[in-house]
Amino acid sequence: MTGYKIKFNGIDRLYNDYSWRLTRRAKAVWESGYVLQGKYLKELEVQVAKKYKRKYAVGVGSATDGLYFAMKAVGLDKTSTVICPAFSYIATSGAIKRLGSEIHFVDTDTNGNIGDWHGHGLPDCVLYVNMFGNPADYNRLRQYCDTHRIPLIEDAAQSQGAMHGKTPSGAMGDVSIFSFDPMKNMPSFGGGGMVLTDSKEIYDRVLSLRRHGTSGKDKYGYNSLISEDHANQLLLLIQKFDKLQNMRNKVCKRYYKNLPEIEILCPTPKTKSSNHKFVILCDRRDELKAYLETKGVETKIHYSKTLDNHNVGNYPNAQNICAKALSLPIYPHLKMEEVDYICDRIKEFVYV
């Protein structure tokens, strides 16, 4: 269906709010003639590293590339084993498959974040996700990896703006990866990602990998860059990020207020969500989705199946979420009356 009354993604509204500034920044790059590997990407890397308390940041073509580069940079290869949650977007496990490492999938907790993996043996790395922007149990993950001296990689594609205690997402791993996909909290009008670390060795390796292995020990690498026009636009959005997050958080609070009896995947105590997604659980999920579509509301299912299709039944928490989860529209420029409309339609379906 097209022509939704309320769309799932509001990047068009973001553009309308900052249109002349975003257009001016892109035009400045085009007129300069320096469209790749220029000053704007370098400045964006500096600003992201500073904001999220890291020593280094490297802009890459996508968060998927960033995950792959991160694993190569910490020394993983085809002989390695990686712990990975069974519930995430396919890019998480896809990056491991691209490397050729063995994946040990584990079930999630009831909130969709990585659960207990005891019984799998000692892995070479733990790769986890802050699902829907809700931080995982970082202290447990950090303690395990420090005890066993293995790298911890944070897939922070959905969690820019989240906090675990005083630690921001982007600093909850030996390497952390942000996404600037158009669906994310700091969206590029094209794509991109950022690899963050405090290790000079990892930083140098990712720099080499993103540009054909032109430095360091890599004979070959990849072509994975953020263009200068997108980087310059992202420099505006990182300036506006806290304001936009506050707007997003107000939308989230309105949902909570309007849906007190609906089961919601929410952050745990002492954490702060990025509110990348607002996800409810409903036994009649598919019917509710279809009903909302008839009322002009676009929703999404994240995600309809686990990442491991071969061991069905091994992931009861993840599979429960797969069967019931429905993502509602949430973005900074969603109007309160639109949130009220969505909630009223949900209550119509559930209670009538």
C-alpha positions in Angstrom: 0.0 0.0 0.0 1.2 3.6 -0.7 -0.2 6.9 0.4 -0.3 6.1 4.1 -1.8 8.8 6.3 1.0 8.2 8.8 4.3 6.8 7.3 6.6 4.6 9.3 9.7 6.7 8.5 9.8 10.5 8.8 13.1 11.4 7.0 11.0 13.6 4.6 9.8 15.6 7.5 13.4 16.0 8.8 14.4 17.3 5.4 11.6 19.8 5.3 12.6 21.1 8.7 16.2 21.7 7.7 15.9 21.7 3.9 17.8 24.9 3.0 20.7 24.1 5.4 21.0 20.5 4.2 20.8 21.6 0.5 23.4 24.4 1.1 25.8 21.9 2.7 25.5 19.4 -0.2 25.9 22.2 -2.7 29.0 23.5 -1.0 30.7 20.2 -1.6 29.6 19.8 -5.2 30.8 23.3 -6.0 34.2 22.6 -4.4 34.9 19.6 -6.5 36.2 17.6 -3.5 33.5 15.0 -3.2 35.4 12.1 -1.5 38.0 11.9 1.3 37.9 15.6 2.2 37.7 17.8 5.2 34.0 17.2 6.0 34.4 13.4 6.6 37.5 14.1 8.8 35.6 16.7 10.8 32.6 14.3 11.2 34.9 11.6 12.5 36.4 14.0 15.1 32.9 15.2 16.2 31.5 11.6 16.6 34.6 10.4 18.5 34.3 13.4 20.8 30.6 13.1 21.5 30.7 9.4 22.3 34.0 9.5 24.3 36.2 7.6 22.0 39.7 8.2 20.8 39.1 7.3 17.2 36.3 7.1 14.7 36.3 6.0 11.0 33.6 6.7 8.6 32.6 3.8 6.3 30.1 3.1 3.6 27.7 1.2 5.9 27.4 -0.2 9.3 27.5 -3.7 7.7 31.0 -2.9 6.4 31.8 -1.5 9.8 31.0 -4.7 11.5 33.1 -6.7 9.0 36.0 -4.3 9.3 35.8 -4.4 13.1 36.0 -8.2 13.2 39.0 -8.3 10.9 40.7 -5.5 12.9 40.5 -7.5 16.1 42.1 -10.5 14.4 39.1 -12.7 13.6 39.2 -15.0 10.6 37.7 -18.2 9.2 39.0 -20.2 12.2 37.3 -18.0 14.7 34.0 -18.5 16.6 31.7 -15.6 17.4 28.8 -15.4 19.9 25.9 -13.6 18.2 22.2 -13.1 19.3 19.7 -15.1 17.3 17.5 -12.0 17.1 18.7 -9.1 15.0 18.7 -7.7 11.5 20.4 -10.0 9.1 23.3 -7.6 8.7 24.6 -8.6 12.1 25.1 -12.3 11.3 25.8 -11.5 7.6 29.0 -9.6 8.5 30.2 -12.7 10.4 29.3 -15.0 7.5 31.2 -12.6 5.1 34.3 -13.1 7.3 33.8 -16.9 7.3 33.8 -17.3 11.1 31.7 -19.8 12.9 28.6 -18.3 14.5 27.3 -19.5 17.8 23.8 -18.2 18.0 22.3 -17.6 21.5 18.8 -16.9 22.6 17.8 -13.4 23.8 16.3 -12.2 27.1 12.5 -11.4 27.0 13.4 -7.9 25.8 15.2 -9.1 22.7 18.8 -8.5 23.9 21.5 -11.1 24.0 21.0 -13.7 26.7 23.1 -16.4 28.3 25.5 -18.4 26.2 27.0 -20.7 28.7 27.4 -24.2 27.2 28.8 -22.9 24.0 32.4 -23.0 25.1 34.8 -20.1 25.0 34.4 -18.0 21.8 37.0 -15.8 20.1 34.6 -12.8 20.2 31.2 -11.6 21.5 29.2 -9.5 19.0 26.0 -8.1 20.5 23.3 -5.7 19.6 21.4 -3.0 21.6 18.1 -4.2 20.1 15.6 -1.4 19.1 17.9 1.0 20.9 17.5 -0.6 24.3 21.0 -1.3 25.9 21.9 -4.8 26.6 23.5 -5.9 29.9 26.8 -4.2 29.2 28.4 -4.8 32.6 27.9 -8.6 32.2 29.3 -8.6 28.7 32.3 -6.4 29.6 33.1 -8.6 32.6 33.0 -11.8 30.6 35.1 -10.5 27.8 37.7 -8.9 30.1 37.9 -12.1 32.2 38.5 -14.2 29.1 40.5 -11.6 27.2 38.4 -11.7 24.1 37.1 -8.7 22.1 33.6 -7.2 22.7 32.0 -5.7 19.6 29.0 -3.5 20.0 26.6 -3.4 17.1 25.2 0.1 17.9 23.4 0.5 14.6 20.1 1.1 16.5 21.4 2.7 19.7 23.0 6.0 18.9 21.9 8.2 21.9 21.4 5.3 24.3 23.1 5.0 27.7 24.0 2.2 30.1 24.6 4.0 33.3 27.1 6.7 32.4 28.4 4.9 29.4 27.1 6.0 26.0 26.3 3.6 23.2 29.3 3.9 20.9 31.6 3.3 23.9 30.2 -0.1 25.0 32.7 -2.3 23.1 36.3 -2.6 22.2 34.9 -1.6 18.8 31.5 0.0 18.3 29.6 0.6 15.1 27.0 3.2 14.3 24.7 3.3 11.3 23.6 6.4 9.4 21.1 4.5 7.3 18.0 6.7 6.4 16.0 4.8 9.0 18.3 5.6 11.9 18.3 8.3 14.6 21.0 10.3 12.8 20.2 9.5 9.1 22.2 10.2 6.1 20.3 11.0 2.9 22.1 8.0 1.4 23.8 5.8 3.9 27.0 5.3 5.9 28.4 4.0 9.2 31.1 4.8 11.7 33.5 2.5 13.5 34.6 3.8 17.0 37.4 2.5 19.1 40.1 3.5 21.6 42.8 1.3 19.9 45.2 2.9 17.6 45.9 -0.5 16.0 42.3 -1.2 15.3 41.8 2.4 14.0 44.7 2.1 11.6 43.5 -1.3 10.3 40.0 0.0 9.6 41.4 3.0 7.8 43.3 0.6 5.6 40.4 -1.7 5.0 38.0 1.0 4.0 40.3 2.2 1.1 41.6 -0.8 -0.7 44.2 -1.8 1.9 46.4 1.1 0.9 48.1 1.2 4.3 49.0 -1.3 7.0 49.3 -5.1 6.6 46.4 -5.6 4.2 47.3 -6.4 0.6 43.7 -5.7 -0.5 40.8 -3.8 1.0 37.5 -2.3 0.0 35.9 0.9 -1.3 33.8 2.0 1.7 33.5 5.7 2.2 31.0 8.3 3.2 30.8 10.9 0.5 31.6 14.5 1.4 28.1 15.8 0.7 26.6 13.3 3.1 29.3 13.9 5.7 28.6 17.7 5.6 24.9 17.1 6.1 25.7 14.7 9.0 27.7 17.5 10.6 24.5 19.5 10.8 22.6 16.6 12.2 25.1 15.8 14.9 24.7 19.4 16.0 20.9 18.9 16.1 21.1 15.4 17.5 20.2 16.1 21.1 17.3 18.3 20.1 16.0 15.6 17.7 16.4 12.9 20.4 14.4 15.0 22.8 11.6 15.3 20.2 11.8 11.5 19.6 11.7 10.8 23.4 8.5 12.9 23.7 6.8 10.8 21.1 7.9 7.7 23.0 6.5 9.0 26.3 3.2 9.7 24.6 3.0 6.1 23.4 3.6 4.9 27.0 1.0 7.2 28.3 -1.6 6.1 25.8 -0.9 2.4 25.9 -0.6 1.5 29.6 -2.0 -2.1 29.2 -0.1 -3.0 26.0 3.0 -5.1 26.3 6.0 -3.0 25.1 9.7 -3.9 24.7 11.2 -1.3 26.9 14.6 -0.5 28.4 15.8 -2.1 31.6 16.5 0.0 34.8 19.5 2.2 34.9 19.6 2.4 31.1 18.4 5.0 28.6 17.0 3.9 25.3 17.7 5.6 22.0 14.1 4.9 21.1 15.1 3.9 17.7 12.1 1.6 17.5 8.8 1.5 19.5 7.8 -2.2 19.5 4.7 -3.7 21.0 3.9 -7.4 21.4 0.5 -8.6 20.3 -0.8 -12.2 19.9 -2.8 -11.2 16.8 0.1 -9.1 15.4 -0.6 -9.8 11.7 -4.2 -8.9 12.1 -3.4 -5.7 14.0 -0.9 -4.7 11.3 -3.5 -5.3 8.6 -6.1 -3.3 10.6 -3.8 -0.3 11.1 -3.0 -0.4 7.3 -6.7 0.0 6.6 -6.7 3.1 8.9 -3.7 4.6 7.0 -1.0 3.7 9.5 2.2 2.1 8.2 3.9 -0.4 10.6 6.8 -2.8 10.3 7.7 -6.3 11.6 11.2 -6.5 13.2 11.8 -9.3 12.7 9.7 -12.2 11.4 12.2 -15.0 12.0 15.4 -15.6 13.9 18.8 -15.5 12.3 19.2 -19.2 12.7 16.7 -21.0 10.5 18.1 -24.5 11.2 17.6 -24.9 14.9 14.0 -23.9 15.3 12.9 -24.3 19.0 16.3 -23.4 20.4 15.4 -19.7 20.9 12.1 -19.5 22.8 12.5 -15.8 23.8 13.6 -14.7 20.3 10.9 -16.7 18.6 8.2 -15.3 20.9 9.2 -11.8 19.8 9.3 -12.8 16.2 5.8 -14.0 16.4 4.3 -11.0 18.3 6.5 -7.9 17.6 5.0 -4.9 15.7 7.0 -1.7 15.3 5.0 1.5 15.4 6.0 4.8 13.7 8.5 6.8 15.9 10.5 9.8 14.7 11.1 13.4 15.9 8.6 15.0 13.7 5.7 12.7 14.4 2.9 14.9 15.8 1.3 14.1 19.1 -2.2 14.0 17.5 -0.8 11.4 15.1 0.5 9.3 18.1 -3.0 9.6 19.7 -4.6 8.5 16.5 -2.4 5.4 16.2 -3.0 4.5 19.9 -6.8 5.0 19.5 -6.8 2.6 16.5 -4.8 0.0 18.4 -7.2 0.2 21.4 -10.1 -0.1 19.0 -8.6 -3.4 17.7 -7.6 -4.8 21.1 -10.6 -3.9 23.2 -13.5 -3.9 20.8 
